[in-house]
Amino acid sequence: QVQLQESGPGLVKPSETLSLTCAVSGYSISSGYYWGWIRQPPGKGLEWIGSIYHSGSTYYNPSLKSRVTISVDTSKNQFSLKLSSVTAADTAVYYCARLLGDCYDYWGQGTLVTVSS
Amino acid sequence: QSALTQPASVSGSPGQSITISCTGTSSDVGSYNLVSWYQQHPGKAPKLMIYEVSKRPSGVSNRFSGSKSGNTASLTISGLQAEDEADYYCCSYAGSSTFVFGTGTKVTVL
């Protein structure tokens, strides 16, 4: 059974960089598939942030591209998200998930990140 | 890349059928048969219900079905049950390995 678990600080100061990691168990990232990040502001809808392939190829939401970096560490079987210059608008539950073709079939439980001084 | 448009809310009585629409553009929904649907209960992660417009993952009830016409995809829930009360999101491939989600629909079982 594939499982994903997000981790990282729950509170980030404005203008700083948000950093999250997604640990994957039950499947080796280096075996394939794309892996992605999706976020959901409190009380709002889902927003696609971006995806990464095990080889390191990345694809980002054009609206966030200038601030987002997704990376993969196959030795630790995990991938990470960095979002720079955060503002209150970046406060959200951040989910990591596995991309299977056109859909996300396995999701982490999500982690709330609040941007506040 | 704008969010796909969904109705804010849809409601129905137990046993009835409801349909949720998801309207995009010729750059996303209209160009690819790559639309998925997710169910999200409060405080929980989204759950995949439909992929590739109309395919159901193993374990998802056959009361859930999907379709597409032009730039609009639809999710139909037949034989509505109390447990179906949740938020539903569509998602479409938008080219260049990017994706876009819908605005979300709250389904209420009366």
Interface residues (C-beta under 8 A of the other chain):
Chain A: Y34 G36 I38 K44 G45 L46 E47 W48 S51 Y59 Y60 N61 P62 S63 Y95 L100 G101 D102 C103 Y104 D105 W107 G108 Q109 G110
Chain B: Q1 A3 Y32 L34 V35 S36 Y38 A45 P46 K47 L48 Y51 E52 P57 Y89 C91 Y93 S96 S97 T98 F99 V100 F101 G102 T103 G104
